[in-house]
Amino acid sequence: MNSIEKLIAKLCPNGVEFKTLQTICKLKAGDRIIKSMMNNHNNYVVMGGGTEPTGYYHSYNFEKAITISRAGSAGYVSWQNDKFWATDVCFVASESKENDIKNINLKFIYYFLKNHENEFKKNLYGASMPKLNKTYLWNLAIPIPPLEIQNKIVAILDTFTELEKELEKELALRKKQYEYYRDFLLSYDELERRAKMNASNKDNVCNLVQWVSLREIAYYPKERIKANYLNNFNYVSVENLLQDKLGKADSNKVPLTGNMIKYKNNDCLIGNIRPYLRKIWFANNEGGTNGDVLLIRIKSEFQNILKEKFLYHNLASEIFCCYHNKNSKGAKMPRGDKQAILNFKIPLPPLAVQQEIVSILDTFESLVNDFNSGIPQEIQARKK
């Protein structure tokens, strides 16, 4: 029996009391503001329906509270330790002045709600923009053990959270280092240097690296695949492509009818909605996607002089991501320009150089992005 179990046995031998969320917290939605009212300055963060702040605002309407996304990433729970602005697509649970809250640790309520995110996602309504059911949330039963037990649980979970934050900071530094190193390896000077090192004395070392437009070496395939061949694993949309070049997750929604665009092993799939999210995946299977995802494949006549993974690393570079974003069109939901993307320049060094760079970057990528190795693996272990 651990220390918490001993406390429960001692302080609440007849069991733990449950109360609805609305009786122990002050619950309400935030206040609407539009994007043009926000700024990029370090005022107060704006929490909306996403998992991250949507911007900054000069004022605040809450402080030290729990936020639950009402729409967008509906059901996502986060803890706000400082003053912030909550929009109308965000529910806020804060300390109640109308009820007796002396025996409530708000952070304990946060951890309980965070642990129930998956249940929240089962209580959404609406098709085009699913929303969290307010009645369900307001009447959610919360266990309220004695304050001493709440405080002990919060202290333990806070410690784990801090350990995760330290690892996440380390991971962010490694990612920044990786992005710098990738752009350096793909630069003209470095490619020329490696090409010359790989060339023999008899070789002509002039112009060993060619630069060609993407449209010269690749294309957007139009082959189709029937929806009944697709499942959660092999259907890819912008929704299940992961931000910041982390690949993809399994899809929560798969089309049941119609024909999708067919992708193949070693194709590059790039999210073309909101390019600033930097969504890209190097396919390792065969499946289907839709028109919101750019499917890029090397032309057959170039497959002997350009490695698919070398093309992928060029398209995952910050240089391409910035180019893609710069050439996007639209304000609310920007979309990349397919023809402008085909004008992007790709280097063509000798195959030996391509393989050398791919090997280096693959190793580095697994350390910073792969949940089966490196720091991400340690973070996952801590979370479990």
C-alpha positions in Angstrom: 0.0 0.0 0.0 1.5 3.3 -1.1 1.3 6.6 0.8 -1.7 7.9 -1.0 -3.6 4.6 -0.5 -2.8 4.8 3.2 -4.1 8.4 3.3 -7.3 7.4 1.6 -7.8 4.4 3.9 -7.2 6.8 6.9 -9.1 9.9 5.8 -12.0 8.5 3.8 -12.6 4.9 4.9 -16.2 5.1 3.5 -15.1 6.1 0.1 -14.5 9.4 -1.8 -17.3 11.9 -2.4 -18.1 12.8 -6.0 -19.4 16.3 -7.1 -20.3 17.7 -10.5 -17.8 20.0 -12.1 -20.3 23.0 -12.1 -20.7 22.7 -8.3 -16.9 23.0 -7.5 -15.8 25.4 -10.2 -17.0 28.5 -11.9 -17.6 27.4 -15.5 -18.1 29.7 -18.5 -17.0 30.2 -22.1 -14.6 33.0 -23.0 -15.3 36.2 -24.9 -15.1 36.5 -28.7 -12.3 38.5 -30.3 -11.2 38.3 -34.0 -7.7 37.6 -35.4 -7.2 41.2 -36.4 -7.5 42.3 -32.8 -4.6 40.1 -31.7 -0.9 40.9 -32.0 2.4 39.1 -31.9 3.7 41.0 -28.8 4.2 39.5 -25.4 1.0 40.8 -23.8 -1.5 38.2 -22.6 -1.8 34.9 -24.5 -5.1 34.1 -26.3 -6.5 30.6 -25.8 -9.1 29.4 -28.3 -10.0 26.0 -29.6 -6.5 24.8 -30.4 -3.8 23.1 -28.3 -1.6 26.2 -28.4 -2.2 30.0 -28.0 -3.6 31.6 -31.1 -1.9 35.0 -30.5 -1.7 37.8 -27.9 -4.1 40.4 -26.7 -3.6 43.6 -24.7 -6.1 42.6 -22.0 -7.1 39.4 -20.1 -10.4 38.0 -18.9 -9.1 35.1 -16.7 -6.2 34.1 -14.6 -4.9 30.8 -13.1 -7.6 28.5 -14.6 -8.3 25.4 -16.5 -9.1 25.7 -20.2 -11.0 23.1 -22.2 -11.3 23.6 -26.0 -14.9 23.9 -27.0 -14.3 23.5 -30.8 -11.3 22.9 -33.1 -9.3 20.6 -30.9 -12.4 20.0 -28.9 -11.9 18.4 -25.5 -8.2 19.4 -25.2 -7.4 20.4 -21.6 -4.7 22.7 -20.5 -3.6 24.6 -17.3 -3.1 28.4 -17.4 -0.9 29.6 -14.6 -1.0 33.3 -15.5 -3.4 35.9 -16.8 -4.8 35.1 -20.2 -7.6 35.8 -22.7 -10.1 33.0 -23.4 -12.2 33.2 -26.6 -15.7 32.0 -27.1 -14.5 28.6 -28.4 -12.9 27.8 -25.1 -14.5 26.7 -21.8 -12.8 28.0 -18.6 -13.0 26.3 -15.2 -11.8 28.6 -12.4 -12.1 28.9 -8.7 -15.7 29.6 -7.5 -16.4 32.4 -5.0 -20.0 31.3 -4.6 -19.3 27.8 -3.3 -17.1 26.5 -0.5 -13.8 26.0 -2.2 -11.6 25.7 0.8 -11.3 22.0 0.3 -10.6 22.1 -3.5 -7.2 22.3 -5.2 -7.9 23.6 -8.7 -4.8 21.9 -10.0 -6.1 18.5 -8.8 -9.3 19.2 -10.9 -7.1 20.0 -13.9 -5.2 16.7 -13.6 -8.4 14.8 -13.4 -9.9 16.5 -16.4 -6.6 16.0 -18.4 -6.8 12.3 -17.7 -10.3 12.3 -19.2 -9.5 14.0 -22.6 -10.3 10.8 -24.5 -13.7 10.6 -22.9 -14.4 14.2 -23.8 -13.7 13.4 -27.5 -16.5 10.8 -27.3 -19.0 13.5 -26.2 -18.8 15.8 -29.2 -21.6 16.9 -31.5 -21.7 18.4 -35.0 -20.2 17.1 -38.2 -18.3 19.9 -39.9 -16.9 21.4 -36.7 -17.4 19.0 -33.8 -18.0 20.8 -30.4 -17.7 19.5 -26.8 -21.1 18.9 -25.2 -21.6 21.6 -22.6 -24.2 19.7 -20.6 -21.9 16.7 -20.4 -19.0 18.8 -19.1 -21.0 20.8 -16.6 -22.4 17.6 -15.1 -19.2 15.6 -15.1 -18.7 13.8 -11.8 -15.4 14.6 -10.1 -14.0 12.7 -7.1 -13.1 15.0 -4.2 -10.8 13.3 -1.7 -9.6 15.3 1.4 -7.4 18.3 0.5 -4.3 16.5 2.0 -4.7 13.8 -0.6 -5.4 16.3 -3.5 -2.2 18.2 -2.6 -0.1 15.1 -2.5 -1.3 13.9 -5.9 -0.7 17.4 -7.4 2.8 17.5 -5.9 3.7 14.1 -7.5 2.2 15.0 -10.9 3.8 18.5 -10.9 7.2 16.8 -10.4 6.7 14.6 -13.4 5.4 17.6 -15.4 8.6 19.5 -14.6 10.8 16.6 -15.7 8.9 16.4 -19.0 9.3 20.2 -19.5 13.1 19.9 -19.1 13.2 17.1 -21.7 11.0 19.1 -24.1 13.3 22.1 -23.8 16.2 19.9 -24.6 14.3 18.4 -27.5 13.4 21.9 -28.9 17.1 22.8 -28.8 18.0 19.6 -30.6 15.3 20.3 -33.3 16.7 23.8 -33.8 20.2 22.3 -34.2 18.9 19.7 -36.6 17.1 22.3 -38.8 20.3 24.3 -38.9 22.4 21.3 -39.8 20.0 20.1 -42.5 20.0 23.5 -44.2 23.8 23.6 -44.0 24.2 20.1 -45.5 21.9 21.0 -48.4 23.6 24.3 -49.1 25.4 24.8 -52.5 28.8 25.2 -50.9 28.6 22.1 -48.7 27.2 19.9 -51.6 30.0 21.1 -53.9 32.6 20.3 -51.2 31.3 16.8 -50.6 30.9 16.2 -54.4 34.6 17.1 -54.9 35.7 14.9 -52.1 33.8 12.0 -53.6 35.2 12.7 -57.1 38.4 11.0 -58.3 41.4 13.0 -59.6 40.4 12.1 -63.2 36.9 13.4 -62.8 35.8 16.8 -63.9 35.1 18.6 -60.6 33.3 21.5 -62.2 29.5 21.8 -61.8 29.2 18.6 -59.9 26.0 19.9 -58.4 23.1 20.8 -60.7 20.1 22.8 -59.6 16.8 22.0 -61.2 13.2 23.1 -60.6 10.9 20.7 -58.9 8.7 20.5 -62.0 11.7 19.2 -64.0 12.2 16.2 -61.8 8.9 15.5 -60.1 5.1 15.8 -60.6 1.7 15.5 -58.9 0.4 12.0 -59.6 -3.3 11.7 -60.5 -3.8 7.9 -60.1 -6.8 7.0 -58.1 -7.6 4.4 -55.4 -11.1 3.4 -54.3 -12.2 4.4 -50.8 -13.0 0.8 -49.8 -9.2 0.0 -49.9 -8.5 2.7 -47.3 -8.5 2.5 -43.5 -7.3 4.5 -40.5 -3.7 3.6 -41.3 -3.4 4.3 -45.0 -5.7 7.3 -45.4 -3.8 10.6 -45.1 -5.4 14.0 -44.9 -4.2 17.4 -43.5 -6.0 16.4 -40.2 -3.8 13.4 -39.5 -0.5 14.9 -40.9 1.4 16.1 -37.8 2.8 19.6 -37.4 6.5 20.5 -37.5 7.5 17.7 -39.9 6.6 14.9 -37.4 5.0 12.6 -40.1 1.5 11.4 -39.6 -0.9 9.7 -37.1 -3.7 7.3 -37.8 -6.7 9.0 -39.3 -9.9 9.4 -37.2 -12.1 9.8 -40.3 -11.9 7.7 -43.4 -14.0 8.3 -46.6 -16.4 5.4 -47.3 -17.2 6.1 -50.9 -15.5 7.7 -54.0 -12.0 7.6 -55.4 -9.0 9.2 -53.6 -5.6 10.2 -54.9 -3.3 7.2 -54.7 0.1 7.5 -53.0 2.9 5.0 -53.1 5.8 4.0 -51.0 8.6 6.7 -51.0 6.2 9.5 -52.2 6.3 12.9 -50.4 3.0 14.1 -48.9 2.8 17.8 -47.9 -0.1 19.5 -46.2 -1.2 22.3 -48.4 -3.7 24.0 -46.0 -2.0 26.5 -43.6 1.6 25.8 -44.9 3.0 27.4 -41.8 2.2 24.2 -39.8 5.0 22.5 -41.7 3.2 19.2 -42.3 5.1 16.6 -44.4 5.4 12.8 -44.5 7.7 10.4 -46.4 5.4 7.5 -47.3 6.3 4.0 -46.2 3.2 2.3 -47.5 0.5 2.6 -50.2 -2.8 4.4 -49.7 -4.9 7.4 -50.5 -5.1 11.1 -49.8 -7.2 14.1 -50.9 -6.7 17.4 -52.7 -5.7 19.2 -49.6 -2.5 17.2 -49.5 0.2 17.7 -52.2 1.5 14.3 -53.4 4.9 14.6 -55.0 6.7 11.8 -56.9 10.0 11.7 -58.8 9.6 11.3 -62.6 10.7 7.8 -63.9 13.6 9.2 -65.9 15.1 10.8 -62.8 14.7 7.9 -60.4 18.3 6.7 -61.2 19.9 10.0 -60.4 17.8 11.3 -57.5 17.0 9.4 -54.3 13.5 9.8 -53.0 14.7 10.4 -49.4 17.1 13.1 -50.6 14.1 14.9 -52.2 12.2 14.5 -49.0 14.9 16.1 -46.9 14.9 19.1 -49.3 11.2 19.4 -49.1 11.4 19.2 -45.3 14.0 21.9 -45.1 13.2 25.3 -43.6 14.1 26.8 -46.9 11.3 25.0 -48.6 8.8 25.5 -45.7 9.4 29.2 -45.8 9.0 29.2 -49.6 5.8 27.2 -49.4 4.4 29.6 -46.8 5.5 32.7 -48.6 3.7 31.6 -51.8 0.5 30.6 -50.0 -2.8 32.5 -50.8 -5.7 33.4 -48.5 -6.0 34.9 -45.1 -8.2 32.8 -42.9 -7.2 29.4 -44.3 -4.1 30.0 -46.5 -3.4 27.4 -49.2 -0.1 26.7 -51.0 0.3 27.6 -54.7 0.8 24.3 -56.5 2.5 25.9 -59.6 4.8 28.1 -57.5 5.9 25.0 -55.6 7.0 23.3 -58.8 9.3 26.3 -59.4 11.3 25.5 -56.2 14.9 24.7 -57.0 16.3 21.3 -55.9 20.1 20.4 -55.9 21.2 17.3 -57.8 24.7 16.2 -56.4 26.1 12.7 -57.3 24.2 9.8 -55.8 27.0 9.0 -53.4 26.7 12.4 -51.9 22.9 12.1 -51.7 23.2 8.8 -49.9 25.8 10.2 -47.5 23.6 13.2 -46.6 20.5 11.0 -46.3 22.3 8.7 -43.9 23.4 11.6 -41.7 20.0 13.3 -41.6 18.0 10.1 -41.1 20.1 9.4 -38.0 19.7 12.9 -36.7 16.0 12.9 -37.4 15.4 9.7 -35.5 17.0 11.3 -32.4 14.7 14.3 -32.4 11.5 13.0 -34.0 11.3 9.3 -33.6 9.1 8.2 -30.7 11.0 4.9 -30.7 14.4 6.4 -29.9 16.2 9.4 -28.5 14.7 12.1 -26.4 11.1 11.6 -27.7 11.3 8.0 -26.4 12.3 9.3 -23.0 9.5 11.9 -23.0 7.0 9.1 -23.9 8.3 7.0 -21.1 7.9 9.9 -18.6 4.4 10.5 -19.7 3.4 6.9 -19.2 
